[in-house]
Amino acid sequence: MRATFLTVSLAALMLPLPGRTSGRTVFFDDFSGNALDRAHWNVIVTGRTVNDEQQAYVDSPDVLSVTGGALVIRPRFRPGFKTPEERGFDFISGRIDTRSKMTFTYGTAAARMKLAAGAGLWPAFWALGDGRWPDTGEIDIMENVGDASWTSVALHGPGYFGNTPLVKRAPFAGRRDATAWHVYAVDWTRDALVFKVDDREVYRVTRATVEHYGAWAFDNPKHLILNLALGGNYPAGVNGATAPYRGLPDGTVRSIQNDEPKIVVDWVRVTSR
């Protein structure tokens, strides 16, 4: 097992943290400053997509900002935008990760987030191993494709990737849908991953279940990712939209043109057992 790299301040270790927690806090960011903490996060700049998403990721306060004690990711309509790879996109958005700054093996990763409704908006909070995908494993702690009535969780690895059989929709209980504040979390141990929404278990996957499909890819360090994609294969598979953009229908395009959607992250926390 490779060594785990940790970046956390003494002040963060001593904070009383929102929500239930057990164990030692090894990473915490409550976005309390006036800019993204680059000691914690990398900002991804790329026009490469792997699921036919319709956005380029950029490093700009237009799409990534810290205000009011929260991280805000806001997609923008920028027709004809050119990436460093000279690829053209009509939308820009934000993606950040902790690669090389913080990785962890086992424990609990959680984030308090408020999403936006709109078919084809594809926010995600996830963990990824370094190295060749899917061999090093992917843990999708929260994904949403713009239907505010549910989020989903999933695992990807060798033999169970792409349209993975290890996936579960998590409908919201009561009247508080995805546009309200919720805590999305995974409890990760040597033999199981337990996904939770507001401390309510929504999916449990054991090592034996995973190994029915392929090798268990969850004994190695993972880094965290927060992003807001637009359209692409997964949203299109749910909403059926092929125009004006794959997975991104007219109504959502107009909403982005009006600068309406945004994803808000109150805090992110990793605890070890």
N, C-alpha and C positions, 0 to 999 in steps of 0.2 A: 504493500500500500504506500502510495506517495504521501509525503508530509502535507498537512493541511496548512494553507496560508491564511492568516487571520488579520483583519484590519478593524480595530475597534478602539474607541477612546475610553479612558478610565471613567470619564463622566458618564458615558453611555452605559457602562457596566453597573453603575450605581443607581441608575434611574429606576423608579417604580414604573414598570411597563404596563400598557393597557392590555386587557384580556388575560386569559389564563396562561401561565407559563411555568415550566419546571426545568431544572437544570441550569447550566451556566450560559449566559448570553455571550455569544462569540461574534455577533455582528448585529448592529442596530443603527438605523438611520430614520429619524423622524422629520427630515427635511425642514429643519428649524431655521436655516439660514436664508439668505436671499439669492443663493445660486446652488446648483448641483455640486455636491462634494466629490471632486474628481479623485480624491484619495480612496473613495469607496467605489466609484462607478467609472466605467468607460462609456463614452458615447460612440455609437456605431455609425459610421458613414459608409454607405454602400448602395449601389443600385442592383445588386445581385438578389434575385428572389428564387426560391426553390418550390413554391406552391402557387406560382402565377399570381402573386399579390400585385396590387396596382400602385404601390407607393415606393418612393425612394426614401431611405433613412438619411437624415441630415443632422448636423450639429448646429442648431440655431435656436435662439430664444423664441422664435416663431412657433416652434413645435415642442420644445422642452423648456419648462420654466419651473422655478420654485417660488411659491407665493403663498402667504397665509398659512405657513407651516405644512405645506403639502407640495408634492410633485404633480405637475400638470402636463399631460401629453395631449397635444391638440393637433389633429391633422389639418392640412391646408391644401387648397386647390391652387396648383401652380402649373397651368398647362404649358407643355413644351419644356419642362425642367430637364436639364441634362446632368447626369451623374459624372463622377470622375472617370467612369468607364465609358462615357459617351453614350449611355443608354438614355432614352427619353421616357419620362413619366409625366403624368398630369397631376400627381399628388405627392406631397411630402409628409413624413411623419417622424416619430421618434422611437429609438430603441437604445436601451442601456444595459450593461451587464457588469458583473464583478470578476470576469476572467483575469487571472493573475493577481488580483487584489484580495479576493476572499473566495476560498473554496471550502467545502465541508463534506464530511462523510458521516452519515447517520445524524439523527437529531430532528429538530422541528424547524421548518421554514414557514413563515407566515407573513402576510401583508394585509393591511386594512385598505380597502379600495372602494371607489365608487365609479361605476361604469356608465356608459351612455347607450341609449336605445337607438337602433338604426340598422337595418339589414345590411350586412357586409362589413360593419365595424368589427375588427377582430383583435381585441386586446388579449394579452396573455401574461401570466406570471408563471415562470417555469425554471427548471434546473437542468443543466446539460454538462456532460462530462467532456473533458478535453480529448482530442483525438478523433478518429474516424467515426462518423455517424453511420448507422445507429449503434455500432458495437460498444460505444462507451456509455450508452443509456441516456434517456431523456425522461424527465418527470414533469408532466404538465399539471401544475397545481391548480391553475384556473385558466380556462379559455372561454371566450364568449364570441358569438358571431352576430351580435346585435339584437337577438331576441332576449328581452329583459326578464323573461319568465324562468330562464335556466342558465346555468353555466355547465361546463364539462371538465372532466379530468381524464388523464390518459397516461399510459406508459409506452415508450418506444424502445426497442432494442433489437438484437439480431433474431430474426424470425417473427417479429411482431412490431412492424413499423409501418408508416404510411397509414393505410386504413386498418389500424391496429385492432385486434379483438379485445385488448385491455383498455377499454374506454367506458365512461359512464356519464350520462347526463344527471345533473343535480338540480331538480326543480326547487324553487324557493317556497318555503312554507310561509303562510300568512300573506299579508299585503305588501311586504317590503321586497320589491323586486331588485334587479341588478343595479338600478339607478340609485339605490340607497347604499349606505355604508355597510360593508360586510367584511369579515375576516376570513381569508382563504388560507388554508394551511395543509401541510402534509407532515405526518409523523413517520420518520424513516428509520427502520431498524435493520439488522442483518437479515431478517427473514420475512419482512412485510413492509408495505407502505399503506398508510391509512390516511385518506383524504378527508378533510373536514371543511365545513362552512359554518362559521360562528359556533365552533366547538361541537357541531353536530356531524357525526360520521356519515359520509355520503358514499364511500367506496373503500373497500379493503382488498388488497392484492397480496397474496402470500408468495414466497419463493417457489413453492410447489406449483402454484397456478401459472407463474411466469414460465417455469421450466417445462411446462406442457407444450409451450410454443417455441422456446429457444433458450439460450443461455441467460442466466440472471446477470444483468449488467449494472448492478446497484451496490457494489462493494468498493467503488472508486470515487474520488472526490468530484463534486459537482460545483459549478458556479451558477449564480442566479441571473435571470434575464427578466426585464420588464419591457414590453413593446406594444405598439398599436399598429397592426397591419390593416390593410384595406382590401377587401375582396379576395379573390383567389379561390383555390379548389375547395377548401373546407366550407367557407361561406356559400359558395355556389352550390355545393351539394345539399345545403340546407334550404337556401332561399330560391334556388333555380334560376337566378339572374344570369343572363349572358350579355346583356346590353343595358346601358351604354358601356359598362365594363363588367368583366367576369366577376360575378358574386357581389356586384355593387350596383343596385338599381337606381333609377332616377331620383327617388325621394331622398335617398341617402346622399347622393351626389349634390343635390341642391342644399341639403343641410350642411355639408362640408363647405360648399361655396359660400354659405352664409356664416361660416366660422362658428357653428353651433356645437358640434360634438366635442367632448373632452373626457379624458380619463384622469381621475384624481387618486393619488396614492398618499395616504396619511403617514404610514410607516411601514418599514420592512424589518423583520427580525429573524435571526437564526439562533437557536439554542442547542447546546449539546447535552447529551444525557450523562 
